[in-house]
């Protein structure tokens, strides 16, 4: 951990103040440049065969993973749930920033990102003990996942059947971060 990150967190902890979402995101971004999972986490993922499903928003990644019968790895996220998303099923929705910060500092996450929509990370405990598993990943993270040390890693790229069908699915989300998700979709399609 960098001195500047430690100083900010110690400052908050010294005054018994809880970390809010903005402070957590700022510090998580700073930690990202030096973050490394713990040795126990690295040993765990060495026994996993991960299939990452990559594609733009609303393409059907979750539907495909649900129908595959392969264990799904839910990410911990700090954004609000979208309609029909269930805590502990599609994602682990988190607002306990102090605890989340402690978990990051102890290397409990395999990986994480902080995007415009919030923190997204996968804890070692969200993966099965061994064998196959699947999760959705942004296209720009594929190379990072390849270098992580999974026993086997396969990337499956999903594209929408037609542009019209894709837009129909995307419009059905009607959430506040749709424009951000469409920018991420454009980047995903370009990659």
Secondary structure, 3 states (H helix, E strand, C coil): CCHHHHHHHHHHHHCCCCCCHHHHHHHHHHHHCCCCCCHHHHHHHCCEEEEEEECCCCCCHHHHHHHHCCCECCEEECCCCCCCCCECCCEEECCCHHHHHHHHHCCCEEEEEEECCEEEEEEHHHCCCCEEEEEEECHHHHHHHHCCCCCEEEEEECCCCCHHHHHHHHHCCCCCCHHHHHHHHHHHHHC
